[in-house]
Amino acid sequence: MMKVFKYNLKVYYEDTDFGGIVYHANYLKYFERARSELIYSLGYSNKKLLDKHNVLIAVKTCNVDFKKPAKFEDKITVFTKIKSNT
């Protein structure tokens, strides 16, 4: 099994609602950035995989449990890994 990849980011004003809390849909953007950075860390890119290998890595399932809100200027870490190659 592949090790877990860590992606650190900072919450910007544009990510938040009027109360300074990250709008729920923006977490999906963070997840996508982390997924792309994982692919880059392996020496690939989404474009390179498509152009050279005719492969796209799709997200099959996404479940989110909101435990604590992220707020404006928080620093957060997204953990991701490749679970399966099929």
N, C-alpha and C positions, 0 to 999 in steps of 0.2 A: 504494500500500500504506500502511496506517495505521502511524503511529509506535508504538514500543514504550512501554507504560505501566509505570511503576515503583510498586510497593506495598511500603512498608517496614513491618516488624513486629518485635516482640520475642517471644522464646520464653518462655512462662510455665511454671511447674512443672506445671500440669495437662496440658501438651502432651507431657510427657516420661515415659519409663519409669523404673524404679527406679534406673537408672544415670545419669539426667540427660540422656539423649539423646532427641531427638524421636522419638516412636513413628511408624513409617513411614506409617500411614494418615492421620496428622494433616497431612501435607504436602498432601493433597487438600483439606483445609479451607482451608489457606493459599491454594491455587490458586483455590478458589471465592471467597474474600474478594477476592482480587486481580481476578478477573473481574468481580465485582459493582462494585468500586470503579472499574474501567475504564468500565463502563456509566454509573455516576453522573457520572464526569468528562465524559462526553459530553452531560450534561443529561437523562439518562433514569434510569429504575429498572426493575427486572424487573417490578414490579407495574404501573407506568405503561405499559410496552410491551404487557403483556397486556391491561390494561383499555382502553386507547385504540386500540391497533393490532392486537389479537389475535395478538401475536407473542411467542414464547418463544425465547430463545437457548439452544440445547442444545450440550453438549459432545459432539462426535462421537468424539474419540480423546484418550486421555491416556496418555502414556508418561513414565516417570520413570527417570532414571539417577541413582542415589545416588552422588555423588562424594566427599562429606565430610559427616559427621554434624553436624546443628545441635544445639546443647546449651542447657541451661537458661540463660536470660538473654542468649543471643546475640541480636544484631540482624541480621536477614536481609532481603533484598530479593527480591521475586518480580517477574519481568518477564513481561508478557503483552501480547497484541495480538489483534485480530480478523483472522483469516486469510482468511475468506470469508463472504459474506453469503448463501450458498445452502445 
